[in-house]
Amino acid sequence: MRRTVRLRLTLLYGGLFALAGVVLVALIYLLVQYSPFPAPPAAPVPPGGFDVSVRTPAVERAADPLRLLVNSLIALAFMTCAAMVLGWLMAGRVLRPLGEMTDTVRRITADRLDRRLAASGPDDELKRLADTFDALLDRLEAAFTAQRRFVANASHELRTPLTLQRAMAEVALADPEADARALRAVLERVVTAGKHQERLIEALLVLARSQQGLDHRRPLDLAAITGQALGRYEDAEVRVDSSLRPAPASGDPALIERLVTNLLDNAVRYNVPDGWIAVETAGRSGRSTLRISNSGPLIPPERAHLLTRPFQRLETGRKAGGDGSGLGLSIVAAVVEAHHGTLEVRPLPDGGLDVTVTLVTPGRA
């Protein structure tokens, strides 16, 4: 016989009832056999007379502790059976929602994550379990949807330069009069497309590494890493203002360097002529912050959250330009999440973007 939860609950209810009944019967027997209270005095017998009191059967049964014990055990056995039957019925009633949840979960597959338990009734343990499972399904569905979207977008981004390379090579081969100069130009374009693919693949690898979390942490200073990164933008066509105060943190220095580089690349790439970039680092209250603001085109506030999604580009405002891969801010978001920090992306009223990264200081991670 299968030991289901219902059966175990029934046996538990019945066993506890029987144990309590045995203790009760034993107490009754001991109280009757060794009663601490004196028996009522017998009726006086007149001198020289006879005891004419009559012992009725009821009085004899009440005065017989052994017979009382036997009758009590018989009643206890009957009530134990009744308690087990009632326990079986009540356990089935209580566990019925759990059976419905099991049937629903069996119908949920990777392709049908839209099903939910949607338990009703009182706010008890079973309903809280169902609500927790529904929240887990919501996160799983969002993760599966994001994964499918990411794979589709990555395939498209990788296929586009491959198609371009193939087309350029086929055009060059189809021209029987192509000279060395024309072939050289085609090869240079193929190399440029290959470099774009290489940067895209590298960005995908960094994104995957960031999403796996950190294996180890090392002390670092956001100000020092940001200062080194700013040295590569001295010849930028925009004005760069910086205020780098010590900002100690802990994490992976390579990932933090990539985070700073991506933010600066985006600030330069998505800017306007004669624009500006403001970079600030600071440490306060056990947290270190990196803030990078830049001028640029207007960004709709209601669509700013799309900037941290892989390959998500806005139709207006921030458009992919040059050799942008569409992974810059998504890598930043993944690195921040791996470091258990916070990321705030806020469009500026006059155009441009304000990005603030907050990390915990060493010893508080």
NORLINKA-V394913 format. One record per pair of residues at least 12 apart in sequence whose ideal C-beta (glycine too) atoms are under 7 Angstrom apart, sorted by sequence separation. I is the first residue (numbers start at 1). J is the second residue. D is the distance in Angstrom with one decimal. If there is no record, write none. Layout:
I:J:D  I:J:D
//
This chain:
230:242:6.0  344:356:4.4  104:117:5.5  117:130:4.2  279:292:5.3  313:326:5.7  172:186:4.3  343:357:5.8  277:292:6.9  278:293:4.5  299:314:6.7  311:326:4.3  101:117:5.2  117:133:5.8  118:134:7.0  310:326:6.8  341:357:6.2  342:358:4.6  117:134:5.6  169:186:7.0  227:244:5.5  277:294:4.6  300:317:6.8  310:327:5.7  341:358:5.4  101:119:7.0  116:134:4.9  168:186:5.2  226:244:5.9  276:294:6.9  299:317:4.1  341:359:4.3  275:294:6.7  276:295:5.2  298:317:5.7  299:318:6.0  341:360:7.0  275:295:3.9  297:317:4.7  310:330:4.3  339:359:5.5  340:360:6.8  116:137:6.3  168:189:5.6  169:190:6.7  223:244:4.2  275:296:6.6  297:318:6.9  308:329:4.9  309:330:6.0  336:357:5.8  97:119:6.0  168:190:6.0  223:245:6.2  307:329:4.8  308:330:5.7  223:246:5.5  271:294:5.6  272:295:5.6  97:121:6.8  113:137:6.1  223:247:5.1  271:295:5.9  272:296:5.8  165:190:5.1  221:246:6.3  222:247:3.8  267:292:5.7  271:296:5.1  272:297:6.8  308:333:4.2  340:365:6.7  221:247:6.2  270:296:5.1  113:140:5.9  114:141:6.8  221:248:5.6  222:249:5.8  267:294:3.8  98:126:6.1  113:141:4.1  165:193:5.0  225:253:6.8  229:257:6.7  264:292:6.8  97:126:5.1  101:130:5.9  164:193:5.5  219:248:6.7  220:249:5.7  263:292:4.7  220:250:6.7  238:268:6.2  260:290:6.9  113:144:6.2  219:250:5.5  220:251:6.3  225:256:5.6  229:260:4.6  233:264:6.0  33:65:4.6  161:193:4.4  218:250:6.7  225:257:5.4  229:261:5.4  236:268:5.3  32:65:4.5  217:250:4.5  220:253:5.0  238:271:5.2  110:144:6.7  217:251:5.5  226:260:5.2  247:281:4.2  161:196:5.5  218:253:6.2  225:260:5.7  229:264:5.8  233:268:6.4  241:276:6.8  247:282:5.9  248:283:5.9  29:65:6.0  32:68:5.9  161:197:5.1  220:256:6.1  245:281:5.9  247:283:4.3  214:251:6.4  238:275:4.5  239:276:4.5  240:277:4.8  241:278:5.0  242:279:4.3  243:280:4.7  244:281:5.0  245:282:4.9  246:283:5.8  308:345:6.4  214:252:5.6  238:276:6.0  307:345:5.8  29:68:7.0  158:197:6.6  238:277:5.6  240:279:6.9  249:288:4.5  29:69:4.8  248:288:6.0  247:288:3.7  304:345:5.6  158:200:6.7  247:289:6.7  157:200:5.9  247:290:6.8  304:347:5.1  25:69:6.8  28:72:6.2  210:255:6.0  301:347:5.4  25:72:4.4  25:73:6.3  270:318:5.0  299:347:3.9  230:279:6.6  154:204:6.3  25:76:5.9  206:258:5.8  269:321:6.2  226:279:6.2  269:322:6.2  298:351:4.7  297:351:5.4  299:353:6.4  21:76:4.3  226:281:5.6  269:324:6.1  293:348:6.9  296:351:5.3  295:351:6.2  296:352:3.9  295:352:4.4  296:353:6.4  21:79:6.6  223:281:4.4  294:352:4.9  21:80:6.6  222:281:4.7  293:352:6.7  294:353:6.1  293:354:4.4  18:80:4.7  266:328:4.8  17:80:5.9  265:328:6.3  266:329:6.6  292:355:5.2  226:290:6.4  291:356:4.7  14:80:6.0  17:83:4.2  222:288:5.4  262:328:4.4  289:356:6.1  290:357:4.5  222:290:5.0  289:357:6.7  14:83:5.5  262:331:5.6  263:332:6.1  289:358:5.0  13:83:6.4  14:84:3.7  262:332:5.3  13:84:7.0  287:358:5.4  288:359:5.2  287:359:6.9  14:87:5.8  258:331:6.6  259:332:5.2  287:360:5.9  288:361:5.8  10:84:5.8  13:87:3.5  286:360:6.7  287:361:6.5  286:361:5.3  259:335:4.5  10:87:4.5  258:335:6.7  9:87:6.7  10:88:4.5  283:361:6.5  286:364:5.2  256:335:7.0  255:335:4.8  10:91:5.5  9:91:4.1  255:338:6.8  6:91:4.7  6:92:5.7  251:339:4.5  6:95:5.5  5:95:6.1  263:355:5.8  259:357:6.8  207:310:6.9  251:359:6.7  249:359:4.1  249:360:6.8  249:361:6.0  250:362:4.3  248:361:5.2  249:362:6.9  248:362:5.9  250:365:5.0  207:327:6.0  210:331:6.3  203:325:5.0  207:330:6.3  211:334:5.1  199:323:6.5  203:327:4.3  207:331:5.1  210:334:3.6  214:338:5.4  200:325:4.7  206:331:5.6  210:335:4.8  213:338:5.2  214:339:6.8  199:325:6.1  196:323:5.4  207:334:5.6  203:331:6.3  210:338:5.0  219:362:4.9  217:365:6.1  157:311:6.2  153:310:6.2  153:311:3.7  150:310:5.2  157:326:6.9
//
